Amino acid sequence: QVQLVESGGGLVQAGGSLNLSCAASGSIFRFNAMGWYRQAPGKQRELVVTITSGGYRNYADSVKGRFTISRDNAKNTVYLQMNSLKPEDTDVYYCKHANADGRAYWGQGTQVTVSS
């Protein structure tokens, strides 16, 4: 089992910035991927960005150039710096951890609200 603790999020005006973090603990494989997804009410959860333990990043087109993901492997923690936020970025953001055995784990979600 892997436990994820998310922090950050909140309310910000359009054009502002927020930072999310997600700390993983438990049965963490050396090779893994962590990342962020987001979901609006009534919609499917969608990829925001992921990063592997080797540092490979995969961004959704909608956030490229505005969001930056980083990770501290020693702390099993991933960070998401969100700049130039837009109202359409308003969603619940979920942290995901995927081990090399294919098992995936989700955080509880954190609300990000961008006002216009």
Secondary structure as the mmCIF struct_conf table of DSSP 4:
data_model
#
loop_
_struct_conf.conf_type_id
_struct_conf.id
_struct_conf.beg_label_comp_id
_struct_conf.beg_label_asym_id
_struct_conf.beg_label_seq_id
_struct_conf.end_label_comp_id
_struct_conf.end_label_asym_id
_struct_conf.end_label_seq_id
STRN STRN1 VAL A 2 GLY A 8
STRN STRN2 GLY A 10 GLN A 13
TURN_TY1_P TURN_TY1_P1 ALA A 14 GLY A 15
STRN STRN3 LEU A 18 GLY A 26
BEND BEND1 SER A 27 SER A 27
BEND BEND2 ARG A 30 PHE A 31
STRN STRN4 ASN A 32 GLN A 39
TURN_TY1_P TURN_TY1_P2 PRO A 41 GLY A 42
BEND BEND3 LYS A 43 LYS A 43
STRN STRN5 GLU A 46 THR A 52
TURN_TY1_P TURN_TY1_P3 SER A 53 GLY A 54
STRN STRN6 ARG A 57 TYR A 59
HELX_RH_3T_P HELX_RH_3T_P1 ASP A 61 VAL A 63
TURN_TY1_P TURN_TY1_P4 LYS A 64 ARG A 66
STRN STRN7 PHE A 67 ASP A 72
TURN_TY1_P TURN_TY1_P5 ASN A 73 ASN A 76
STRN STRN8 THR A 77 MET A 82
BEND BEND4 SER A 84 SER A 84
HELX_RH_3T_P HELX_RH_3T_P2 PRO A 87 ASP A 89
STRN STRN9 ASP A 91 ASN A 99
TURN_TY1_P TURN_TY1_P6 ALA A 100 ASP A 101
BEND BEND5 GLY A 102 GLY A 102
STRN STRN10 ALA A 104 TRP A 106
STRN STRN11 THR A 110 SER A 115
#
